[in-house]
Amino acid sequence: MSQHTPPGQMAPHIPADAYHRAQATGQPVVFVVQDNTAAFPWQRLLIPFAIAGAAALGTWGVVAALCWLMDVAAHTATVIAGAAGPIGAGGITLKLFSKK
């Protein structure tokens, strides 16, 4: 009996009774390989969506941080301008905020 390596994954051993029966009768030993792969490889689709989702969340985080930074800068400018009073240069005075 000639033994060829079957394609795919091979069983780690042949049970002894099946081997002895095959040797005695000359019948071939059949390997059954179960293929448990899914019909559609979801990993091919999920990885790009995960990357795009992470990029979108990162972009929204950067936009939120810039909005917060601009808000803080505007409040800081308001406080400084209110404390400084009118701004003048060369006889032209600009009053940014009037007190009521």
C-alpha positions as CSV (number, residue, x, y, z in Angstrom):
1,M,0.0,0.0,0.0
2,S,1.6,3.3,-1.1
3,Q,1.0,6.2,1.2
4,H,0.7,9.7,-0.1
5,T,0.3,12.8,2.0
6,P,-3.3,14.1,1.5
7,P,-3.8,17.8,0.9
8,G,-4.8,20.0,3.7
9,Q,-4.5,19.1,7.4
10,M,-3.7,15.5,8.1
11,A,-4.9,13.6,11.2
12,P,-2.2,13.2,13.8
13,H,-2.6,9.4,13.7
14,I,-4.6,6.6,12.2
15,P,-6.3,4.4,14.7
16,A,-4.6,1.0,15.0
17,D,-7.6,-1.1,14.2
18,A,-8.3,0.9,11.0
19,Y,-4.6,0.5,10.0
20,H,-4.5,-3.2,10.6
21,R,-7.8,-3.7,8.7
22,A,-6.5,-1.7,5.8
23,Q,-3.2,-3.7,5.8
24,A,-5.1,-7.0,5.9
25,T,-7.7,-6.3,3.3
26,G,-5.8,-3.8,1.1
27,Q,-8.6,-1.2,1.2
28,P,-7.6,2.4,1.3
29,V,-7.8,4.6,4.4
30,V,-10.0,7.6,3.7
31,F,-9.2,10.9,5.5
32,V,-12.1,13.3,6.0
33,V,-11.1,16.9,6.3
34,Q,-13.7,19.3,7.7
35,D,-13.6,22.8,6.3
36,N,-15.0,25.1,9.0
37,T,-14.4,28.4,7.1
38,A,-17.4,30.7,6.7
39,A,-19.0,31.3,3.4
40,F,-18.0,35.0,3.4
41,P,-14.7,36.1,5.0
42,W,-16.0,38.8,7.3
43,Q,-12.5,39.9,8.3
44,R,-12.0,41.2,4.8
45,L,-14.9,43.6,5.4
46,L,-14.6,44.4,9.1
47,I,-11.0,45.6,9.2
48,P,-11.5,48.5,6.7
49,F,-14.7,49.5,8.5
50,A,-12.9,49.4,11.9
51,I,-10.0,51.6,10.5
52,A,-12.5,54.0,9.0
53,G,-14.5,54.2,12.2
54,A,-11.4,54.9,14.2
55,A,-10.3,57.6,11.8
56,A,-13.8,59.2,12.0
57,L,-13.8,59.2,15.8
58,G,-10.3,60.6,15.9
59,T,-11.3,63.4,13.5
60,W,-14.3,64.3,15.6
61,G,-12.0,64.3,18.7
62,V,-9.7,66.8,17.0
63,V,-12.6,69.0,15.9
64,A,-14.0,69.0,19.4
65,A,-10.6,69.9,20.9
66,L,-10.2,72.8,18.4
67,C,-13.7,74.1,19.2
68,W,-12.9,74.0,22.9
69,L,-9.6,75.7,22.3
70,M,-11.2,78.5,20.3
71,D,-13.9,78.9,23.0
72,V,-11.2,79.3,25.7
73,A,-9.3,81.8,23.5
74,A,-12.4,83.8,23.0
75,H,-13.2,84.0,26.7
76,T,-9.6,84.9,27.5
77,A,-9.7,87.7,24.9
78,T,-13.0,88.9,26.4
79,V,-11.6,89.0,29.9
80,I,-8.4,90.8,28.9
81,A,-10.3,93.4,26.8
82,G,-12.8,94.0,29.6
83,A,-10.0,94.5,32.1
84,A,-8.0,96.7,29.8
85,G,-10.7,99.2,29.1
86,P,-10.7,101.3,26.0
87,I,-7.9,100.8,23.5
88,G,-6.4,103.9,21.9
89,A,-3.6,104.7,19.5
90,G,-2.7,108.2,18.3
91,G,-5.9,109.9,19.5
92,I,-8.2,107.3,18.1
93,T,-9.9,105.4,20.9
94,L,-11.8,102.1,20.4
95,K,-14.0,101.0,23.2
96,L,-14.6,97.3,22.7
97,F,-17.0,96.8,25.6
98,S,-19.2,99.4,27.0
99,K,-20.3,99.2,30.7
100,K,-24.0,99.9,31.3
